[in-house]
């Protein structure tokens, strides 16, 4: 990935983050290609974005977004889930992690506040805007 592509990715993440209230940070170590594709399909079917990105690039996209406070969570094999519906990203991530323990929910940010796995589980139990 060249510098221009990295800058475009950071800009796209900044835009996406500005349109979301919830960011779920996960570790996906051990998920094989089939499992990652299954997770991506579930996310896509629910209008949730799921991105595996380089931690350094994701951290560059955080300043100025509601998720500035989660930079410390980005270490290791990290992926993020987010959507315009504040609850859907939590629902899909939590439901998938219950069926596949290889997806670990690390924490996230909701409406500008750092949240832990328990809060994400709670948010996943709430009705979403689509229900």
C-alpha positions as CSV (number, residue, x, y, z in Angstrom):
1,X,0.0,0.0,0.0
2,X,1.5,3.3,-1.1
3,X,1.3,6.6,0.8
4,X,-1.7,7.9,-1.3
5,X,-3.6,4.7,-0.6
6,X,-2.9,5.0,3.1
7,X,-4.1,8.6,3.1
8,X,-7.3,7.6,1.3
9,X,-7.9,4.8,3.8
10,X,-7.4,7.1,6.8
11,X,-9.8,9.7,5.2
12,X,-12.4,7.0,4.6
13,X,-12.2,5.7,8.2
14,X,-12.5,9.3,9.5
15,X,-15.6,9.8,7.5
16,X,-17.1,6.5,8.6
17,X,-16.2,7.1,12.2
18,X,-17.9,10.6,12.1
19,X,-21.2,8.9,11.0
20,X,-21.2,6.3,13.8
21,X,-22.0,6.4,17.6
22,X,-20.5,3.0,18.4
23,X,-17.2,1.5,17.6
24,X,-16.5,-2.2,18.6
25,X,-12.9,-3.2,18.7
26,X,-12.2,-6.9,18.3
27,X,-9.3,-9.3,18.0
28,X,-9.7,-11.9,15.3
29,X,-6.6,-14.1,15.9
30,X,-7.3,-17.7,14.8
31,X,-10.2,-17.0,12.5
32,X,-9.6,-18.6,9.2
33,X,-10.6,-17.1,5.8
34,X,-14.0,-19.0,5.8
35,X,-14.8,-17.7,9.3
36,X,-13.7,-14.1,8.4
37,X,-15.9,-14.2,5.3
38,X,-18.8,-15.5,7.3
39,X,-18.4,-12.7,9.8
40,X,-18.1,-10.1,7.0
41,X,-21.2,-11.4,5.4
42,X,-23.2,-11.2,8.6
43,X,-21.9,-7.6,9.2
44,X,-22.7,-6.6,5.6
45,X,-26.2,-8.2,5.8
46,X,-26.9,-6.0,8.8
47,X,-25.5,-2.8,7.3
48,X,-22.5,-2.9,9.6
49,X,-19.0,-2.2,8.5
50,X,-16.3,-4.5,9.6
51,X,-12.7,-3.6,8.8
52,X,-9.4,-5.2,9.4
53,X,-6.8,-2.4,9.2
54,X,-3.4,-1.7,10.4
55,X,-3.5,-0.3,13.9
56,X,-1.3,2.6,13.1
57,X,-3.6,3.7,10.2
58,X,-6.7,3.3,12.4
59,X,-5.1,5.4,15.1
60,X,-4.4,8.2,12.6
61,X,-8.2,8.2,11.8
62,X,-9.3,8.5,15.4
63,X,-8.4,12.2,16.2
64,X,-11.4,14.5,15.7
65,X,-13.8,11.5,15.7
66,X,-16.1,10.4,18.6
67,X,-13.6,7.5,19.1
68,X,-10.4,9.3,20.0
69,X,-10.4,7.6,23.4
70,X,-10.0,4.0,22.0
71,X,-6.4,4.3,20.6
72,X,-5.1,2.3,23.5
73,X,-7.1,-0.7,22.4
74,X,-5.3,-1.0,19.1
75,X,-2.6,-3.7,19.5
76,X,-2.4,-7.1,17.9
77,X,-4.7,-8.4,15.2
78,X,-7.4,-5.8,15.5
79,X,-10.6,-5.2,13.5
80,X,-13.4,-2.7,14.1
81,X,-17.1,-2.9,13.6
82,X,-19.4,0.2,13.3
83,X,-22.7,1.3,11.7
84,X,-25.0,4.2,11.5
85,X,-27.4,2.3,13.8
86,X,-25.8,2.6,17.2
87,X,-26.6,-1.0,18.3
88,X,-26.2,-3.2,15.2
89,X,-22.4,-3.3,15.3
90,X,-22.6,-4.6,18.9
91,X,-25.4,-7.1,18.1
92,X,-23.6,-8.7,15.2
93,X,-20.2,-8.8,16.9
94,X,-21.5,-10.2,20.2
95,X,-23.7,-12.8,18.4
96,X,-20.8,-14.0,16.3
97,X,-18.4,-14.1,19.2
98,X,-20.9,-16.3,21.1
99,X,-20.7,-18.9,18.3
100,X,-17.0,-18.5,17.6
101,X,-14.8,-17.8,20.5
102,X,-11.9,-16.8,18.2
103,X,-13.5,-13.4,17.8
104,X,-12.7,-11.5,21.0
105,X,-14.4,-8.3,21.8
106,X,-11.8,-6.0,23.4
107,X,-13.9,-2.9,24.1
108,X,-14.9,0.2,22.2
109,X,-16.5,3.6,22.4
110,X,-20.1,4.6,22.6
111,X,-21.1,8.3,22.2
112,X,-17.6,9.4,22.9
113,X,-17.1,7.3,26.1
114,X,-14.7,4.3,26.4
115,X,-16.7,1.1,27.0
116,X,-15.7,-2.4,28.0
117,X,-16.9,-5.8,26.7
118,X,-19.7,-5.9,29.3
119,X,-21.2,-2.6,28.1
120,X,-21.0,-3.9,24.5
121,X,-22.8,-7.0,25.6
122,X,-25.5,-4.8,27.2
123,X,-25.8,-2.7,24.1
124,X,-26.2,-5.8,22.0
125,X,-29.2,-6.8,24.2
126,X,-31.1,-3.6,23.3
127,X,-33.5,-3.3,20.4
128,X,-31.9,-1.7,17.4
129,X,-33.4,1.0,15.2
130,X,-34.3,-1.6,12.6
131,X,-36.3,-3.8,15.0
